[in-house]
Amino acid sequence: MDSLSDAVAWMAWTWQTVLFFAALAACLAGLTALAVYRPETPHVGVLGFATTRGDRFFVSLLLSAFIFVGFIRFGGQDFTWPGLAALAATALMFRFA
């Protein structure tokens, strides 16, 4: 392997892809640090079952993916609105679920 770029040449790594995976890794590191320094207790929210921070993060990622895929399906071009909707859904998920 000549360089890191050759090692990952099989995938179309754009700066947006790298940014997404870096943000995902940073969120997971933050959740790990929170779990170590502020242990959590699962609580029951509007979903009706006990969830932890990790559960809410995972459901938020799924919900965001569904929001974006639905937006793409119906021919959207500007990703500002689904991005804001995904952020709002994540905030609501962490607050009420």
C-alpha positions in Angstrom: 0.0 0.0 0.0 1.5 3.2 -1.1 -0.7 5.5 0.8 -3.9 5.8 2.6 -5.7 7.1 -0.5 -4.7 3.9 -2.3 -6.0 1.8 0.5 -9.4 3.3 0.3 -9.5 3.8 -3.5 -12.2 1.1 -3.8 -14.8 3.6 -2.3 -15.7 7.0 -3.7 -14.4 9.0 -0.7 -15.5 12.5 -1.2 -15.0 15.2 1.5 -18.7 14.8 2.4 -18.3 11.1 3.0 -15.2 11.6 5.2 -17.0 14.4 7.1 -20.0 12.1 7.7 -17.9 9.2 9.0 -15.7 11.5 11.1 -18.9 13.1 12.7 -20.3 9.6 13.3 -17.0 8.5 15.0 -16.9 11.8 17.1 -20.5 11.2 18.2 -19.7 7.6 19.2 -16.6 8.7 21.1 -18.7 11.4 22.9 -21.4 8.8 23.8 -18.6 6.5 25.1 -17.1 9.3 27.2 -20.5 10.2 28.6 -21.2 6.6 29.5 -17.9 6.4 31.4 -18.1 9.8 33.2 -21.8 10.0 33.6 -23.3 6.5 33.8 -26.8 6.4 32.5 -30.0 4.7 33.6 -32.4 3.7 30.9 -35.7 5.5 31.0 -39.1 5.0 29.4 -40.3 7.8 27.1 -42.9 8.2 24.4 -41.6 5.0 22.6 -43.0 3.0 25.5 -39.8 1.0 26.3 -36.6 1.8 28.2 -33.9 3.4 26.1 -30.4 4.5 26.7 -28.4 7.3 24.9 -27.0 4.8 22.5 -30.5 3.5 21.6 -31.8 7.0 21.0 -28.7 7.8 18.9 -29.3 4.7 16.8 -33.0 5.4 16.3 -32.1 9.0 15.4 -29.7 7.8 12.7 -32.4 5.5 11.3 -35.0 8.3 11.4 -32.6 10.7 9.6 -31.9 8.1 6.9 -35.6 7.7 6.3 -36.1 11.4 6.2 -33.4 11.8 3.5 -34.4 8.8 1.5 -38.0 10.0 1.5 -36.9 13.4 0.4 -34.8 12.0 -2.4 -37.6 9.7 -3.5 -39.9 12.7 -4.0 -37.4 14.6 -6.1 -35.9 17.1 -3.7 -32.8 19.0 -4.7 -32.0 21.2 -1.8 -31.0 19.2 1.3 -31.4 22.1 3.7 -34.9 21.2 4.7 -34.4 17.5 5.3 -31.2 18.3 7.2 -33.1 20.7 9.5 -35.9 18.1 9.8 -33.4 15.4 10.7 -31.8 17.7 13.4 -35.2 18.5 14.8 -36.2 14.8 14.9 -32.9 14.0 16.6 -33.5 16.7 19.2 -37.0 15.4 19.8 -35.8 11.8 20.0 -33.1 12.7 22.7 -35.6 14.8 24.6 -38.7 12.7 24.7 -37.8 9.1 23.8 
